[in-house]
Amino acid sequence: MPKTRYVVSAPGVYARTSHGDVDPVVFDIPRSGRELPGWFASPSTVAGIRNSASLYVEELYSKVVEGGATWLYACFPNAVIDPNRNDADIDPAQIEGQWPTTLLPSEKAQAGSGLIPRKIGDIELNPATLPVAEVQRRLNELYLPYHAELGRLLDTAHKKIGVAYHLSCHSMKAMHPASKGTLAHRRTDFDLGDRRGTTCNPELVELVSEHLKALGYTVSVNRYFAGAEAIRRHSSPDRGKHSLQIEIVRDLYMDEKSLEIRRVEASRIADEMAGLARKIVTYAQDRSTK
């Protein structure tokens, strides 16, 4: 008998598809949402805000449920608030008023791409400063509920079978710009990030890497994006909770200039990711401690 599927939505915050039982593997898509809150105001156009997201990643992983995993998608754009940044990663100069706790701005926040990004490329996403109440609203209504749901799913799996596996799914531009000591070049098809060996066991990295290579893709590890808040926040490999970030180059499934999706290629990748999910689920079940 096929398993029952559950479709759950917290309007404007997240959508989730999973089975009736506990899935040991969760694929989360934190930076591809395009639903703007009614109260959100931006210097940019609606199209500019939506197009600043990592477009279509949710579609590439839409079939992981067929492989026995849970699919979790942040509905809101990362332009409003970025789930892949720490909740204290705010430039103090961006806040109007006194923030109640200590801020921990990273270099990215100081450059304008922290928790509340000021701009992406030439697109102005948010005003130069925001009132404390506005930032707290974004945290309380969007960011924290999304992370709470992701954490709950992983905790539930961990309590039931003793392990939990989390794949955080992102996309990257195909071309890597020239930087100090590095010429401009096309990135690998996939870049896997485990924050340099700290968020999951090496076996998970190898399993995913070998699966993708067998499909004909080029794969690197911690080369372009080593992983950020989503996997840092939800991993504890010593306790059996493993998180891995997956970046895919956009020109495999979309036109980077027109931003149009290539449906045939995207559908093929979705089938391949269902196969990846199936393999990770089997791997997780084999390592159940309960």
N, C-alpha and C positions, 0 to 999 in steps of 0.2 A: 504494500500500500504506500503510495507516495506521501511524503511528509506535507503537513499543512504549512502554507506560507502565511506570514503575517506582514501586513503593510501598515506601518505606523507613521504618523506625521504629527509633529508639533509645528503648526503653521508658521512659516517664516523663519523657523529655527533649524529643524532637521527633518529628514525623511529617512525611514529605515525599512528594509525588507529583510526578513529572516524566516527561519523555520519555527515550528511550534516548540521544538526542544532547544536546548542550549547549543549554540554554535561555538566551537572552540577557536574559530578564526573570524576576525573582523577586518574588513576593508573599509577604511574611512577616507572620504573625499572632502577635505576641509577648506579648499580654496577655489572651488569652481561654481559656487552659488551665484544666482543672478536675480534673486527676489529682493527688491529694495524695500525696506520698512517705510511705511507711509510718512513717518516723522523725519526721515533722513533728508538732509539738505547738503548739496555739494556744489562747488564751483564748476564741476564738469557736467556734461550732458548725461542723460540716462544711458545712452548708448556707450559713452566713454567709460562710465562706471562698470557696466556689465562686461564690456570687452576687455577690461583690465583683469578679469578673472582668468584662471587657467581653464579655458573653454573646453567643454565636452568630456572632461575626465570621468565624470559620473557615468557617461555612456560606455566608455571603454571597460568599466568594471560592472556594468549593469547585470551581467550574467553570472557573477560569482556565487549567487545564491544557488544556481544549478549545481555548483560544486560543493555545496554544503556550508558555505560561509555566510556571514551577515554583511550586508551593504548598508553603510551609513553615510549620509550626504548632508553637508551644511548648506542650507538653502540661501543664506545671506552672502553677499559678496565680501571678499576679504578687504575690499576698499572701505567697507563700513567698520569692520574690526577683523583683525587677522587671527584666526584660531591657531596659526602656526608661529605665533609669537608669545612670549611670556607675558602674563597679565601685568607685570611691572615694567615692561619694556617700553617706556614712554619718555620722550624728551621733556624735561620739566618746562622748557620754553614753549611747549605746545599746550600747556594747561593754564587756564584762567582761574586763579584761585589756589587754595592750599589743598594739595592731595593728602588724604588722611594717613597714608602709609609711605614707606620708603620706596622711591622709584629706582629702578635699576636699568637705566638706558644703555642699550648696546650701541656699537658703532653704527649698526643699521638704523636704529631709532634716531640717532643724531644726524644721519644722512637722509632721514625722511621716510624710512620704510620699517617703522616699528609696529607696535600694536595697532595704532591708528595711522595708517600710511598717509603722508601728505601728498605724494605723487608716485606714479608709476610711469617711467619714461617721461614724456612731455605732458601727460595727463594729470591735471591738478584734481586730486580726489577729495581733499578736505580743506577747510579753512586753515589758516596759519595757526590759529589758537582755538581751543574749545573749552567751554565751561566744565568744571568738575562734574556737575550733574549730568551733562551730556555724555561724557566718557563713561561714567558709572552706569548710565542707562544701557549703553551698548554692551558693557560687561554683563550686567545682570539679566538682560533680556535675550542676549544672543550667545555671547562667548561662553559664559559659565554653564548655561543649560546644555549647550552642545558637548562640552567636555564632560559634564556630569553624565550624560547618556553614554558617551563612549567609555568612560570609566566604569559605569554600571555594567555594561555588556561584558567587558573584560573581567571584572570582578566576579560576575555570575558564573562565567565559564571556569574561571580559576577555582572557585569554591566547589564546583560540581565535579570537575575532572582533574584538578590539580595543575593545569597549565592553561595558558591563553596566548594566542598569537595575533598580532596586530600589524596590518600593512597600511601605511599612510600613503595615499596615492596623489601624485602631483605631475605636472608637465613642465618642460623647459624649452626654451628656444633652441632651434637646431644648431645655430652657430654660436660658438663661444668667442666672445670678443678678445682682441689682443690685450694682453696685460703684461706686467713686468716679467720678462723672461719667457713669455708664451706668445706664440703667433696665433692669430685668429684661425679657427679650425672648426670642422663639424664635430659636434659632440657624439659620444656613443649613443646608441639607440636607447639604452636604459642606464641609469646611474643609480646604484643602490647605496643607501646611507644608513649606517648604524652608529652614528656619532663616534666613529673610530673605535669600534669594538665594545661599546659600553651599553647598548640598548637591546642586544639579542645575542644568542649564541652563534658562533661561526657556522654551525650546521645549517641554520635557516638561511643565512646569506648564500651559502654554497648551493643549497637546494634551489633557491629562486634563480640564482645566476646560471646554474647548469640547465634548468628548464628553459630559460629564455635563450640561451646559446643554442640549445637543441632545436629551437624554432628558427634559427638563423639570424638572431639579433646579436649585435655587439653590446657588451656589458662592461661597465666599470663599477668600482666600489669606492665610495667616499672621494671621488675625483672632483666633481663639480658641486655637489650638495651633500654634505655629510649628515644632514638631518637636523631638524629644529625642534620646536616646542612639542609638537604632537607626539613624537616618539619619546622625547625626554620625559614628558609628563606622565606617560602611561606605561613605562617599562620598568621592570624589576627582574632582570634575567636570573639573578640568584634565587628568586622565589618562583620562577617558572612563568613569568610574564615577559614576553618578548615582543619588541616593536622594531619594524624595519620600514624605512622610507623608500618609495619607488618613484623615480622620475623617468618620464618617457619624453622623447623629443617630439615636438608638435608636428613636424612635417611628415611623420609617419601616418597621420590620420586627418590632417587639415592643411589648408592653404594659409600660411602665416601672414600673407599680405591681405587677402580678401576676408580672412577669418571664417571661411566656409569649411564645413566638415566634409570629409570624403567618406561617404556612407559605406561604400564597399569595404574600404580599408578599416574603418572603425568597427564594423560588424565582425570582420575577421579577428581583429585584436580582442574584441569582447569574448569571442569563442575561445581564444587562446588563454585569456585571463580566467575563464571558467575552468579550463584545464589546470591552470596554476593553482587556483583555489582548491580544486579537488585533491591535488597532490599535497598541499599544505595541511588540509583537513586530515588526510590519512596519516601524515607525519605527526600531527598533534594527537590524534587518537592513539597512535602507537606509543606515545609518551605519557599517556594519562597515568596519574598516580593514584586514582581512586576508582 
